[in-house]
Amino acid sequence: MFYVYVLYSEKFSRTYTGFTNNLERRLKEHNAKRNKSTKAFVPWSIIYKEEVETRVLAREREKYLKSGIGRDFIKTIIKAP
């Protein structure tokens, strides 16, 4: 099982999209500044996640969420109450 996730840094109004097979561990890594792309924007919280069966499907979904339509979808999540 894999997870596609979107993190949000409220302090910096930034998002990060990725995938992993262990969501809890991965969030801890991001907040422990172990990821070059996210360490400057700590703290992170998960605002969206979905479970997929395979790594290939997770990568495809991640690519979609990083596309224009996917980014628009993420913006609706951030603006939701």
Summary of the structure (lengths in Angstrom):
residues: 81
radius of gyration: 12.1
end to end distance: 29.5
largest distance: 32.9
contacts: 217
relative contact order: 0.25
helix: 43%
strand: 28%
